Every structure is written in structure tokens, then in C-alpha cells.
Amino acid sequence: MRIGIVYNPKSRRNRGRPVPDGEGLAGSPALRAPASHEDLLDVLDEFAAIGIDCLAIDGGDGTIRDVLGAAVPRFAEMPAVALLDSGTTNVIARDVGAWGHGDRALERLVRTVLEGAGANRRRHLIRVDDGQVCRFGFVLGAGAFRRAVALSHTGVRAGFGQRLKTGAALAGALGSVSFGRERALWRAGTPMTLDRDGRERGEPRFIFLATTLERLMLGIYPFWGEGEGSLRYLDVAAPPHRLGAALVPVLRGRPRRWMEDAGYRSGRANGFSLAIDEPFVLDGEEYELGRNGRIDVAAGPHVTFLVP
């Protein structure tokens, strides 16, 4: 078994820690610590050339997004992926399963891979195409979700708000529209046109969220409903009606009967097209839309995660 390890020394739990020596691990895996995106591309080209069987990623959600997004076009067949949860946010690792962090976790991962042990868990990537760039990730958000993540990046809020990401960002957005100083601005929503499975609907939306993960964080999973496809979505119209009564049911994915008629929609889809005048968020990172102000979103290739 050939193992390639992408180690991010800037991830929160890796800061101040010496870069591990791959030669000192069982089987001498190829361990690389790229210093830039260009270095990462070179590393993945190297891994593809030597034909690795397992791609280990030592970092957080942002590192996973960057590595997998760059790896997809470089491998004819994606190797199994193993995660060490060393980031500030580790939503993806918590959903699919992680090996921990630090030297002992890395040693255990390598030993397990070489022994052919471990279990497999599969997830689809989300493919986001703006007509110019194609990106891959696991959690896409727009509207109030983007605003909440942006506030966390600027450090506007203390404590809880310093690390608003994914599930926490959703909770923060709902809290702001209920109790925040800019309540009216949040309630007004963001104009969006959503074309889902051939059915187009244009209206202001308070929040839009989509994922291929099966859980987020903090016990939050705001998805329900049926339908075909690997994409789970949450679509809340603006202004959000009876939000105080809807808050807990939304966060837990347990809707009340009145909520769909009030503009709280959720289900599964094969894909959708979203037109919007402001950026969207993919795995915690904000991106501008392409020239036409539209993104096409679909379930991308699946990834097989090797878990303990």
C-alpha cells in the first residue's frame, strides 16, 4: 500500500509542532507539507505519478476542501482518503470519521492502512460550477449563512462568534434575525433565483444551505423531507415567518406541519442552479460568482474515506 500524506503546518492543532518525518513511519509514506497552493498541486501530481492507494490529509475543513478539490482532476481514480482532524473546524472529519491528531494518530493511521484494516465510508463531493471555475466541497451556503461566516472571519462577535462555521453559523444567523441589532436587515433576505430539478423559483431568501454530509456539528442538522439525489438542501424564504417557533425544529431537522406553507423547505435534489448577486460560501470559504452571477450545483464524484 502506497500512502501519500498532505500535512498542513498552519492548521490550529499543528501550529508549533515539528513536521513529522515520513521516513520514520512504517512503510516510509510520502509526507509533504506544501507551503502554497502551487506546492500543493505539485505534491498531488507527485502522488498521482507514484500511484498512491491512500491520500491522508492532516488539517481542517479548509485543508480538506483545497486538497480534494485539486486532487479530483489529477487522479484517474481517486485513492481512499483518511483524515486527521487538526483544524479549527473539523465538520467533515466528524461526519465521516477521523483518526485524531498528533504523532500517535498519524502512526496508527499508517499502520492500519498498511495492514489493510479499517472501514470505508463514502460521501459525494458537491460540484460547484460558475462557468469559469469548478470547485468541490461538502457544505454550500448563501444568504444569512454567508453573512454569519463573514462576521466570524472579521471577529465582529466575541466568544461564540469567533468560530462561527457551518452548524454554528446557521445557529448564529437564526439568532441574529431573532435578537440581533440588525434584525430588519437580516430578515429582508437576499434575492435569489433557484432552479431545482427544472423548477425555477425566484424570491428573497433568508438562507440557503446544501450538503452531502450526514451530520454537521453541535447536534445541528437542518434537513428533512424526501426526494431523489445526494444533495440535502434547506431553503428558507424571507422574511422568515414565526422564526421563534421554527428555530429548534429547523436546527434539529424536525419540521412542524405549518412550516412548509410558511416558507421553510427542505429535501433532496440531484442538482440545482442558483442565481444570486452576492458571494456564496463553500466549506467555510467565501467565493464570488462568475460573470453570469449563477452557479450550477450537483453531486460530484464520491470519495471513499478510510476510517478507524
N, C-alpha and C positions, 0 to 999 in steps of 0.2 A: 504494500500500500504506500503510495506516494502522497505526502502531506505538504501543503503549502500554507503558511501562516502569515496573515497580514496583521501586524501589531501596530496599534496607534498609541504612541507615547504621550499624546496630548489628551487622551481620554482621562476623565477625572480620576479613576482608580489606578491609572498607570503613571500619573504625574509623580516625578521624583523617584520612580522605580527604574533601575537599570534595564535596558533592553535585554530580554533573555537571549541566551546563546543557543541557537538551534542545534549546533553541533553537539551540545551537551545533553540533548534529549534523545530518548530511544529512537532509533531509526534515522537520526540526523535529518529532521524535516527542514525544508527550506523556509526559514523565518526571515521576514523582511519588514522593515519599519520605514515605509515611504514618507518622505518629508513634504511632498507636494502631490497635487493631482497627476501631474505628468509622471512623477516617480511611480505612483500607483498604477498607471497604465502600463509602464514598463514592467513592473512586477507581475501584473496579471498576464502580460504577453509571455513572460518567462514561465509562469506556471502553466499556461496553455501549451507551451512548447515542450515542456518536460512531461506533460500528461498527468497532472496530479489527480488523485482519486478523492481527496477531501480538501476543501478550502476552509480553513479555520479563520475566524475574524475575532480579534481581540479589541473590543471597543464598544461604543454605544449605538443608539439608533442611527445617528448621522453617519457613523463609520460603516454600518451595515448597508445603509442606503447607497453610499458612494461606491462601496466595493461591489455590491451585487449589480448596481446599475452599469458599472463599467465592465463587469465580468460577462454579462449576458451576451453581448456581441462578440466576445473573444473566445468563447468555448463552443465547439460544435455540439457538445453535450455537457450540460452543467454538472460539475462534480458535486458530491454531497457537501453540505455546509454545516459547520459546527461553530457555535457562538460562545464566547466568553463575555460575560456582562460587566464590562469595565467602564461604561459610560455614565454620564449624568442621568440620562433616561435610558431605560432598557426594556421598553414596552415589547419590542419584537422578541427579545430573548425570553421574557417572562411568558409570552404566549406559546412559543414553540418549544421552549426548554433550553437551558443553558448549563454550562459546565462549571460555573462560578468564575472567580477571577484570581489572579496571582499565579505564582510559580507552580504550586501544587495542583491547581486546577488544570493548568496547561500540561503538566506531566501526565495527569490522569487522562486527559483527552487524547493525547498522543498514544499512550499505552493502549487505551481502549480501541482506537482506530486500527492500530497495528494488529491487535488480537481479533479484529473482525467482529467485535461486540458492539453493544449499543442498540438503540431502537431508532426507527425512522419516523418522521412526521413531515407531512407535505403541506405547503401553502403556495397559493398562486401569488405572484407579484402583481401589483397594479401597474398597468402600462398607460402612461400619460403622454399624448402626442399633441403638440401645439402647432403642427405644420412645419416647424423648423427643427425642433429638438424633441427627441423621445426620451422620457425619463421613466424610472422604475422605482417603486416603493411599496409601502404596505398600508399607509393611512393618508388619505387626502381630505383636506378641509377647506371651506371657504366661508365668507361672511363673518359672523361673530367669532367663529373659531380662529380665523386668521387674526382678528383684532386682539384676541386674548393671547395668542402666541407672540404677536408683535409686542404687546405690553410686557411680557415676560423677558423678552430679549433686551428691552431698554431699561429694565429694572424699575419700572414705574411703581410696581407694588412690592411691598415688603413681605417677607416670610413666604407664605403660600405662593404668592405671585412670582417669586423669583424663579420658580421652576415649573411654571405652567406649561405643560406639554400634554398632548393627546387627551387622555381622560380628564386630567386636571384642568386642561384648557377648556374643555367642554363645561365642566362644573363652574369654572371662573366666568365663562361667558354667560351662562344662565344666571349666575349670581349677580353679575353686573347689570343685566337688564331688569332684574328684580329689585335690586337695592342700591346700585351704583349712582354716582353723581351725574353721569352722562346717560341716564336711563332712557331718555327720549331718543337720543342718537342711536343707541343700541337697538331699541325697539323698531326703529324705522327700517332696519334691514338693508340689504344690498340687492339692487336689481339684477336678476339672473334669468336666463332662458335655459331650461333643462329639456333636452330631447332624450328621453329614456325609452329604449326599445321601440323607436319610431313614433312616440307620443310626445309632442312638444308642448311645454308649458312655461310661459313667461310671466313672472310675478316677483315682487320683492321677497327675498328670503332672509329669515333671521339667521339660519345656519344650514350648511350642507356638509355632510360628512360621509365618507365611504371607506371601506376597508375590506381586506381579505383575511384579517386575523379573526380568531375566535374569542379573544378576550383582550381588553385594553389594560387598565390599571385601576387601583383603588376600588375594585369591585364595580367599576362602571363599564357597561356595555349597552349603548343606547340603540339597539337594533332589534327589530321584531318583524313579523309578517312573513309571508311565503313568496314564492316566485322562483323562476329559474335563474341560474347564473351563480358565479362565485363571488360577486360583489355584494356586500351588505351596504345599505345606504340609509341615512337619516336625512329627511327633508322637512324643515320646519318653516312655514310661511311667516311673513312679517306683516303687521306686528304679531308677536306670539300671544295667543289668547289664553287666559286663565293659567298663566305660567306657574303661579304658585302651586296650583293643584296638579299641574303636569310635570313639575320638576322631578320629583322622585320616580314616578313611572317612566319618564324618559330615560333617566340615568340608569335605571335597572332593566330597561327593555321590557317593561310590563305595562302596556298601554291600557287606558280606560276606554270604554266604548265610545265616549263622546269625542275622543281626541282626533280621530281621522277627519271628521267633519270640521273640526276646529283648525285644521292645517298641520297636524302632526302626522307625517307619513314615513313609513319605513318598510323595507322589503329586500328582495334580491333582484339583481339585474345582470344581464350579460355584458352590458356596457351602456354608456350614455355620452352625450355631447353637452358641454356646459359653456355658455357664453356669459362673460362677466367683465366688468370694467375695472376690476382691481385684482391684485395677485391672489394666488392660491397657495396653500401650504401642503407640502409632501414630506412626511416623516420629520416634522418639526422645522423644515426649511422653507422660506418663502420664495416663490418664483413668479416672475412677470409672465403674462400670457404672450403668445406670438402676435404677429401683425394683425391677424383677423379677430383677436380677442376671444378665441374659442379653443377649448381643449377637448380632444376625444379620449375617453377613458374606457379601458377594457381590462379584463383579466389577462395578464401576461403569462409568460412561461411559469411552470411550477418549479418550486425549489424543494429538494429533499433535505431536511435538516436531520443531522445525526445528533441524538440526544442521549443523556445517561440512562 
